[in-house]
Amino acid sequence: MKQSLNLKVSQQLSLTPQLKQSLKLLQLSGIDLEQEIQQALDANPMLEYEEDAPGPDEKPIDLAETETYQIPQPIAESADPSVEIERIDNLAPEQDLAASWQESFEPSRVANSNSGAGNDLPENVQVTSGAESLFDHLNWQIRMTNLSDKDQLICRSLLRSIDEEGYLRIDPAEMAALFDEQLEVEESEVRAMLSLIKTLDPIGVGARDLSDRLLIFLSQLDTDTAGLDHAKLIISEHLDLLANHNLAQLKKILELDDQQLTASLELIMQLNPRVTSEFKSTVEDYIIPDVLVKKVANRWVAAINPDNQHKLRVNETYSRMLKSNIDKQGSEFIHQNLQQAKTFIKGLMSRYDTLHLVGQAIVERQQAFFDNGPESMQPMVLQDVAQELNLHESTISRATAGKYLQSPRGVYELKYFFSSALNSVEGATSSSIAIRSLIKKMIDSEPGAKPLSDSKIAQELEKLGHIVARRTVAKYRESMHIASSSQRKSLV
């Protein structure tokens, strides 16, 4: 092989350290940004918070209350257990129904509220408060009883075998065999303590499966409650038919009329099998919106949330040292940290400018959403905002990932406002989010005895000017965890 030298001229895009810093800070979420700023403050003595600016634990002036609005200039690119026991996870066939129970019978809705937030938190912080663990809650109740030490030991062992859903995953006979022979624990003693646990708050903890838990709930009702006997029969022997919403087969097997079956189903529908939901989270999750939206002169405008805006500056004491007589090593140290501090501050300001620009571009395109709700959402993709701001799509993606917007309608991730376009009459386009909202609205108002099929929903959407295929309606409905029309059908 002959070797030779060739001269080749090419162009290559290279990111400067300053641009890399800006892009890194831009893509961070609010919490990650706080950690990054704290690390920079710890590592660089030239960086500090402005004296008139809020620190990470201080509440700043609410700039969102001002009536002025200025567009920024675009930028260039538990416990130590006393007894260790083996956990056995043998699921009974009936327990497979637990995952779909809530979706089949009682669609859950998450309420967005910050009523549990502490008084010292910023106004714009959204808080999900944690609670004590399920074990601690139950163990406290056990300690309040007059049980013997042996019985309390059995109860604690049972509690440690209860999973996060509140089900006991071990048979009492197997549990008794795990204790030291010197304790002489009998199966009957374990069953007695399990019966006690089932009476603790929350009711239903310690059940072996979904059917057992629902029967515990029903046993708390008065014996003369209408439909109680048939409800127990449905839960104990025909839960699979109920999960599949096969009401006709239930009527036939139990020989019930519509009124009798409705009475039993209403009892079952009132039961909430997710008894441990309030114990799921043991930490507090915070969402501090990056962008605030308010109405100014009949137009919705965006502003950077001051609670999430950090103002840094260069330490003047160290800066003045450069003008004094210091050795070469000290001078190089200060110069190096000074340059890094300026780069970090510039990157931070670029983040806020970019977020402001992107937030305002989104708000400007979605004026109808903030006025009327999701049904008025306009189709919008990353390219639309990128072209308007003369930025790359990847920059828009970084600016919207993990960033939140707070408006009178609630808190939304910025990416929520991006959706594909569907054809409509007269050549117009509709947002997929708007279509989903319309589908949900139709289903919420449909008659229970005659729910709307996907084809019927598509026809109703076309009457409103939206051309949507039946398959698309089914896909959107499933994405919202809404059952099919046959499963939504009720007797009334």
C-alpha positions as CSV (number, residue, x, y, z in Angstrom):
1,M,0.0,0.0,0.0
2,K,1.4,3.4,-1.1
3,Q,1.4,6.1,1.5
4,S,0.7,9.7,0.5
5,L,-0.1,13.1,2.0
6,N,-3.3,14.9,1.1
7,L,-4.5,18.4,2.0
8,K,-8.2,18.7,2.7
9,V,-10.2,21.8,3.6
10,S,-13.4,21.3,5.6
11,Q,-15.7,23.2,7.9
12,Q,-16.7,21.9,11.4
13,L,-19.0,23.3,14.0
14,S,-17.3,23.6,17.4
15,L,-19.1,24.6,20.6
16,T,-17.3,27.1,22.7
17,P,-17.0,26.6,26.5
18,Q,-19.4,29.5,27.0
19,L,-22.1,27.9,24.7
20,K,-21.6,24.5,26.3
21,Q,-22.2,26.1,29.7
22,S,-25.4,27.9,28.5
23,L,-26.8,24.7,27.0
24,K,-26.1,22.7,30.1
25,L,-27.8,25.2,32.3
26,L,-30.7,25.5,29.9
27,Q,-31.6,21.8,30.0
28,L,-31.6,21.5,33.8
29,S,-34.9,21.4,35.7
30,G,-35.5,23.9,38.5
31,I,-34.3,21.5,41.3
32,D,-31.3,20.4,39.3
33,L,-30.4,24.1,38.6
34,E,-30.4,24.8,42.3
35,Q,-28.0,22.0,42.9
36,E,-25.8,23.2,40.0
37,I,-25.7,26.7,41.4
38,Q,-24.9,25.5,44.9
39,Q,-22.0,23.4,43.5
40,A,-20.7,26.4,41.6
41,L,-21.0,28.6,44.7
42,D,-19.1,26.1,46.8
43,A,-16.4,25.6,44.2
44,N,-15.8,29.2,43.0
45,P,-15.1,31.9,45.7
46,M,-15.7,34.6,43.0
47,L,-19.4,33.7,42.8
48,E,-22.0,35.0,45.3
49,Y,-25.7,36.0,45.4
50,E,-26.5,39.6,44.9
51,E,-27.2,41.4,48.1
52,D,-30.5,42.7,46.9
53,A,-31.5,39.4,45.2
54,P,-33.1,36.5,47.0
55,G,-31.0,33.6,48.1
56,P,-32.2,30.0,47.7
57,D,-34.1,30.2,51.0
58,E,-35.5,33.7,50.7
59,K,-38.8,34.8,49.1
60,P,-38.2,37.5,46.4
61,I,-40.5,40.2,45.3
62,D,-43.3,38.9,43.0
63,L,-42.4,40.4,39.7
64,A,-45.4,38.8,38.1
65,E,-47.6,41.4,39.8
66,T,-46.1,44.2,37.8
67,E,-48.1,45.5,34.8
68,T,-45.1,46.0,32.6
69,Y,-43.9,43.5,30.1
70,Q,-40.6,43.5,28.1
71,I,-39.5,41.0,25.5
72,P,-35.9,40.0,26.1
73,Q,-33.4,40.0,23.3
74,P,-32.8,36.6,21.6
75,I,-29.6,34.8,22.5
76,A,-27.3,33.0,20.3
77,E,-27.3,29.5,20.1
78,S,-37.9,2.1,58.5
79,A,-37.0,0.9,61.4
80,D,-34.5,-1.7,62.6
81,P,-36.7,-4.9,62.7
82,S,-36.3,-7.2,65.7
83,V,-37.3,-10.2,63.8
84,E,-36.3,-11.0,60.3
85,I,-38.8,-13.1,58.4
86,E,-38.8,-14.4,54.8
87,R,-41.3,-12.6,52.5
88,I,-43.2,-14.9,50.3
89,D,-44.9,-13.3,47.2
90,N,-47.3,-16.1,46.1
91,L,-50.0,-14.3,44.3
92,A,-53.4,-15.9,44.2
93,P,-55.1,-15.9,40.8
94,E,-57.7,-13.5,42.1
95,Q,-55.1,-10.9,42.9
96,D,-54.5,-10.3,39.2
97,L,-57.7,-8.3,39.2
98,A,-56.3,-5.7,41.6
99,A,-54.3,-3.8,39.0
100,S,-57.4,-3.2,36.8
101,W,-60.0,-2.7,39.6
102,Q,-59.7,1.1,39.8
103,E,-59.8,1.5,36.0
104,S,-62.8,-0.8,35.6
105,F,-65.1,0.4,38.3
106,E,-63.9,3.7,39.8
107,P,-61.8,5.9,37.4
108,S,-59.4,7.9,39.6
109,R,-59.0,11.6,39.3
110,V,-56.0,13.4,40.8
111,A,-56.8,16.7,42.5
112,N,-54.2,19.4,42.1
113,S,-54.0,21.2,45.4
114,N,-51.3,22.9,47.5
115,S,-53.4,23.2,50.6
116,G,-51.0,21.0,52.5
117,A,-48.0,23.3,51.8
118,G,-46.1,24.9,54.6
119,N,-46.7,28.5,55.4
120,D,-43.0,29.4,54.7
121,L,-43.0,28.1,51.2
122,P,-43.2,30.4,48.2
123,E,-46.6,31.1,46.8
124,N,-45.9,29.4,43.5
125,V,-44.6,26.1,44.9
126,Q,-46.8,23.1,44.2
127,V,-46.4,20.5,47.0
128,T,-47.2,16.9,47.4
129,S,-46.9,16.1,51.0
130,G,-45.7,12.7,52.3
131,A,-47.1,10.8,55.3
132,E,-45.9,8.3,57.8
133,S,-45.2,4.8,56.6
134,L,-47.9,2.2,56.6
135,F,-45.9,0.1,59.0
136,D,-45.5,2.9,61.5
137,H,-49.2,3.8,61.3
138,L,-50.3,0.2,62.0
139,N,-47.5,-0.5,64.6
140,W,-48.6,2.6,66.6
141,Q,-52.1,1.2,66.8
142,I,-50.7,-2.2,67.9
143,R,-48.7,-0.5,70.7
144,M,-51.9,1.1,72.0
145,T,-53.4,-2.3,72.7
146,N,-53.0,-4.5,75.8
147,L,-51.5,-7.4,73.8
148,S,-48.8,-9.5,75.4
149,D,-45.2,-9.2,74.2
150,K,-45.6,-12.4,72.2
151,D,-48.7,-11.2,70.5
152,Q,-47.1,-7.9,69.6
153,L,-44.2,-9.7,68.1
154,I,-46.5,-11.8,66.0
155,C,-48.3,-8.6,64.9
156,R,-45.1,-6.8,63.9
157,S,-44.0,-9.8,61.9
158,L,-47.3,-9.8,60.1
159,L,-47.0,-6.1,59.4
160,R,-43.6,-6.5,57.9
161,S,-45.0,-9.1,55.5
162,I,-47.7,-6.7,54.2
163,D,-46.8,-5.1,50.9
164,E,-47.2,-1.5,49.9
165,E,-50.7,-2.3,48.6
166,G,-51.7,-3.6,52.0
167,Y,-51.9,-7.2,51.1
168,L,-50.5,-10.1,53.2
169,R,-48.3,-12.1,51.0
170,I,-47.7,-15.1,53.3
171,D,-50.0,-17.8,54.6
172,P,-50.5,-17.8,58.4
173,A,-49.3,-21.4,58.6
174,E,-46.0,-20.5,56.9
175,M,-45.7,-17.5,59.1
176,A,-46.0,-19.6,62.3
177,A,-43.3,-21.9,61.0
178,L,-40.8,-19.0,60.7
179,F,-40.7,-18.2,64.4
180,D,-38.2,-19.7,66.8
181,E,-39.4,-23.1,68.2
182,Q,-38.9,-21.8,71.7
183,L,-41.6,-19.2,71.2
184,E,-44.1,-22.0,70.4
185,V,-46.2,-19.9,68.0
186,E,-49.3,-21.7,66.8
187,E,-51.1,-21.1,63.5
188,S,-54.2,-20.2,65.4
189,E,-52.4,-17.4,67.2
190,V,-51.2,-16.0,63.9
191,R,-54.7,-16.1,62.5
192,A,-56.0,-14.4,65.6
193,M,-53.5,-11.5,65.3
194,L,-54.3,-11.2,61.6
195,S,-58.0,-10.8,62.4
196,L,-57.0,-8.0,64.7
197,I,-54.9,-6.3,62.1
198,K,-57.8,-6.4,59.6
199,T,-59.8,-4.2,62.1
200,L,-57.1,-1.5,62.2
201,D,-57.1,1.7,60.3
202,P,-57.2,1.6,57.3
203,I,-59.8,-1.1,57.1
204,G,-58.8,-3.8,54.6
205,V,-55.1,-4.0,55.4
206,G,-54.0,-7.6,55.8
207,A,-56.3,-9.0,53.2
208,R,-54.9,-11.9,51.1
209,D,-56.4,-10.5,47.8
210,L,-58.8,-8.1,46.3
211,S,-61.8,-10.3,46.9
212,D,-60.9,-10.7,50.6
213,R,-60.5,-7.0,51.0
214,L,-63.8,-6.1,49.4
215,L,-65.6,-8.7,51.6
216,I,-64.0,-7.0,54.6
217,F,-65.5,-3.7,53.5
218,L,-68.9,-5.3,53.0
219,S,-68.8,-6.9,56.4
220,Q,-68.7,-3.5,58.0
221,L,-72.2,-2.7,56.6
222,D,-75.5,-3.3,58.4
223,T,-76.9,-6.8,57.6
224,D,-80.2,-5.3,56.3
225,T,-78.4,-3.1,53.7
226,A,-80.2,-3.5,50.3
227,G,-78.3,-5.7,47.9
228,L,-75.6,-6.7,50.5
229,D,-76.0,-10.5,50.2
230,H,-75.8,-10.4,46.4
231,A,-72.9,-8.0,46.5
232,K,-71.0,-10.5,48.7
233,L,-71.8,-13.3,46.3
234,I,-70.6,-11.3,43.3
235,I,-67.3,-10.4,45.1
236,S,-66.6,-14.0,46.3
237,E,-67.6,-16.0,43.3
238,H,-68.0,-13.8,40.2
239,L,-65.5,-11.0,40.5
240,D,-64.1,-11.9,37.0
241,L,-67.5,-11.2,35.4
242,L,-67.7,-7.8,37.2
243,A,-64.1,-6.9,36.1
244,N,-65.1,-7.6,32.5
245,H,-68.4,-5.7,33.0
246,N,-70.4,-8.7,31.9
247,L,-73.6,-7.5,33.6
248,A,-75.9,-9.7,31.4
249,Q,-74.1,-12.9,32.6
250,L,-74.3,-11.7,36.2
251,K,-78.1,-11.2,35.9
252,K,-78.5,-14.7,34.4
253,I,-76.3,-16.5,36.9
254,L,-77.7,-14.8,40.0
255,E,-81.3,-14.6,38.6
256,L,-81.6,-10.9,39.4
257,D,-83.6,-8.2,37.8
258,D,-82.1,-4.8,36.9
259,Q,-83.1,-3.1,40.1
260,Q,-81.6,-5.9,42.3
261,L,-78.3,-6.0,40.4
262,T,-78.1,-2.2,40.4
263,A,-78.5,-2.1,44.2
264,S,-75.6,-4.6,44.6
265,L,-73.4,-2.9,42.1
266,E,-73.9,0.5,43.8
267,L,-72.6,-1.0,47.1
268,I,-69.5,-2.4,45.3
269,M,-68.9,0.9,43.5
270,Q,-68.7,2.7,46.8
271,L,-65.7,0.6,47.9
272,N,-62.2,1.9,47.4
273,P,-59.7,-1.0,47.4
274,R,-56.7,1.3,47.4
275,V,-56.6,1.7,51.1
276,T,-52.8,2.5,51.3
277,S,-52.8,5.4,48.8
278,E,-52.0,8.0,51.4
279,F,-49.0,6.1,52.6
280,K,-47.4,5.7,49.1
281,S,-45.1,8.7,49.3
282,T,-42.7,9.3,52.2
283,V,-41.0,12.4,50.7
284,E,-42.3,15.8,49.6
285,D,-42.2,16.5,45.9
286,Y,-42.0,20.1,44.9
287,I,-42.8,21.7,41.5
288,I,-41.7,25.3,41.3
289,P,-43.0,26.7,37.9
290,D,-40.3,28.4,35.8
291,V,-42.8,30.6,33.9
292,L,-45.8,32.5,35.2
293,V,-48.7,33.5,32.9
294,K,-51.0,36.4,33.6
295,K,-53.3,38.7,31.6
296,V,-52.1,42.2,30.7
297,A,-54.2,44.5,28.6
298,N,-56.4,41.6,27.5
299,R,-53.5,39.5,26.3
300,W,-51.8,36.6,28.1
301,V,-48.1,37.2,28.7
302,A,-45.3,35.1,30.2
303,A,-42.8,36.1,32.8
304,I,-40.0,34.3,34.6
305,N,-41.0,33.1,38.0
306,P,-39.0,35.2,40.5
307,D,-39.2,32.2,43.0
308,N,-37.1,30.2,40.5
309,Q,-34.7,33.0,39.4
310,H,-31.3,33.2,40.9
311,K,-29.2,36.4,40.6
312,L,-25.5,35.9,41.0
313,R,-22.6,38.4,40.8
314,V,-18.8,38.4,41.0
315,N,-17.4,38.9,44.5
316,E,-16.0,42.5,44.7
317,T,-13.5,41.7,47.4
318,Y,-11.7,39.2,45.3
319,S,-12.0,41.4,42.2
320,R,-10.2,44.3,44.0
321,M,-7.4,42.0,45.0
322,L,-6.4,41.9,41.3
323,K,-5.4,45.5,41.6
324,S,-3.3,45.0,44.7
325,N,0.1,43.5,45.0
326,I,-0.4,39.8,45.1
327,D,1.8,37.0,44.0
328,K,1.6,35.3,40.6
329,Q,0.0,32.2,41.9
330,G,-2.8,34.1,43.6
331,S,-3.3,36.3,40.6
332,E,-3.7,33.2,38.3
333,F,-6.2,31.6,40.7
334,I,-8.3,34.7,40.8
335,H,-8.2,35.2,37.0
336,Q,-9.2,31.6,36.4
337,N,-12.1,31.7,38.8
338,L,-13.2,35.1,37.6
339,Q,-13.5,33.8,34.0
340,Q,-15.5,30.8,35.2
341,A,-17.7,33.0,37.3
342,K,-18.5,35.3,34.4
343,T,-19.2,32.3,32.1
344,F,-21.5,30.8,34.6
345,I,-23.4,34.1,35.2
346,K,-23.7,34.6,31.5
347,G,-25.0,31.1,31.0
348,L,-27.6,31.6,33.8
349,M,-28.9,34.8,32.3
350,S,-29.1,33.1,28.8
351,R,-31.2,30.4,30.4
352,Y,-33.7,32.9,31.8
353,D,-33.8,34.9,28.5
354,T,-34.4,31.7,26.5
355,L,-37.1,30.4,28.9
356,H,-38.8,33.8,28.7
357,L,-38.7,33.9,24.9
358,V,-39.9,30.3,24.6
359,G,-42.6,30.7,27.2
360,Q,-44.0,33.9,25.6
361,A,-43.9,32.2,22.1
362,I,-46.0,29.4,23.5
363,V,-48.4,31.7,25.3
364,E,-48.8,33.9,22.3
365,R,-49.8,30.9,20.1
366,Q,-52.1,29.4,22.8
367,Q,-54.1,32.5,23.8
368,A,-57.4,30.6,23.1
369,F,-56.3,27.8,25.5
370,F,-55.8,30.2,28.4
371,D,-59.2,31.8,27.6
372,N,-61.3,28.7,26.9
373,G,-59.4,25.5,28.0
374,P,-57.9,22.4,26.4
375,E,-60.7,22.3,23.7
376,S,-59.2,25.4,22.2
377,M,-55.6,24.2,22.1
378,Q,-53.9,25.0,18.8
379,P,-51.6,22.5,17.1
380,M,-47.9,23.4,17.6
381,V,-44.6,21.6,17.1
382,L,-41.0,22.4,18.1
383,Q,-40.3,23.7,14.6
384,D,-43.0,26.4,14.9
385,V,-41.4,28.0,17.9
386,A,-37.8,27.4,16.6
387,Q,-38.6,29.3,13.4
388,E,-40.3,32.1,15.2
389,L,-37.3,32.6,17.6
390,N,-34.6,31.8,15.0
391,L,-33.3,29.0,17.3
392,H,-32.6,25.4,16.7
393,E,-35.2,22.8,17.6
394,S,-32.9,21.1,20.0
395,T,-32.7,24.4,21.9
396,I,-36.5,24.6,22.2
397,S,-36.5,21.0,23.3
398,R,-33.9,21.7,26.1
399,A,-35.9,24.8,27.1
400,T,-39.2,22.9,27.5
401,A,-38.0,19.6,29.1
402,G,-38.7,19.5,32.8
403,K,-39.9,23.1,32.9
404,Y,-43.3,24.1,34.1
405,L,-45.7,26.9,33.5
406,Q,-48.3,28.3,36.0
407,S,-51.5,29.9,34.8
408,P,-54.9,30.5,36.3
409,R,-55.9,27.2,34.7
410,G,-53.2,25.3,36.6
411,V,-49.6,24.1,36.3
412,Y,-48.5,22.5,33.1
413,E,-45.2,21.2,31.7
414,L,-44.2,23.3,28.8
415,K,-44.1,20.2,26.6
416,Y,-47.8,19.8,27.2
417,F,-48.5,22.6,24.7
418,F,-46.9,20.8,21.8
419,S,-49.2,18.5,19.9
420,S,-49.7,17.2,16.4
421,A,-52.2,18.6,13.9
422,L,-55.3,16.7,12.7
423,N,-57.3,17.6,9.6
424,S,-60.5,19.6,10.0
425,V,-63.1,21.0,7.6
426,E,-62.3,23.9,5.3
427,G,-58.6,23.0,5.4
428,A,-58.1,24.0,9.0
429,T,-56.2,21.8,11.6
430,S,-57.0,20.7,15.1
431,S,-54.7,19.9,18.0
432,S,-54.7,16.3,19.2
433,I,-55.0,17.7,22.8
434,A,-58.2,19.5,21.8
435,I,-59.6,16.3,20.3
436,R,-58.7,14.4,23.4
437,S,-60.5,17.0,25.5
438,L,-63.6,16.8,23.3
439,I,-63.7,13.0,23.5
440,K,-63.5,13.1,27.3
441,K,-66.2,15.7,27.5
442,M,-68.5,13.6,25.3
443,I,-67.9,10.5,27.3
444,D,-68.4,12.3,30.6
445,S,-71.8,13.5,29.5
446,E,-73.0,10.3,27.7
447,P,-76.0,8.3,29.1
448,G,-74.8,5.4,31.2
449,A,-77.3,3.0,29.7
450,K,-76.2,3.8,26.1
451,P,-72.6,4.9,26.0
452,L,-71.1,6.3,22.8
453,S,-69.1,4.0,20.6
454,D,-65.9,5.1,19.0
455,S,-67.6,5.4,15.6
456,K,-70.3,7.6,17.1
457,I,-67.7,9.8,18.8
458,A,-66.0,10.2,15.4
459,Q,-69.3,11.2,13.8
460,E,-69.9,13.8,16.6
461,L,-66.4,15.2,16.2
462,E,-67.0,15.6,12.4
463,K,-70.2,17.6,13.1
464,L,-68.0,19.9,15.2
465,G,-65.6,20.3,12.3
466,H,-62.9,17.7,13.2
467,I,-62.1,14.9,10.9
468,V,-60.9,12.0,13.1
469,A,-60.9,8.3,12.2
470,R,-62.5,5.7,14.5
471,R,-59.1,4.1,15.1
472,T,-57.7,7.5,16.2
473,V,-60.6,8.0,18.6
474,A,-59.9,4.5,20.1
475,K,-56.2,5.3,20.5
476,Y,-56.9,8.7,22.2
477,R,-59.6,7.1,24.5
478,E,-57.2,4.3,25.5
479,S,-54.4,6.9,26.2
480,M,-56.7,8.5,28.7
481,H,-57.4,5.2,30.3
482,I,-61.1,5.2,29.4
483,A,-62.8,1.9,28.9
484,S,-64.6,0.9,25.8
485,S,-68.4,1.6,25.4
486,S,-69.3,-2.0,26.3
487,Q,-67.4,-1.7,29.6
488,R,-68.8,1.7,30.3
489,K,-72.3,0.5,30.0
490,S,-74.5,0.6,33.1
491,L,-78.0,-0.4,34.0
492,V,-79.2,3.2,34.5
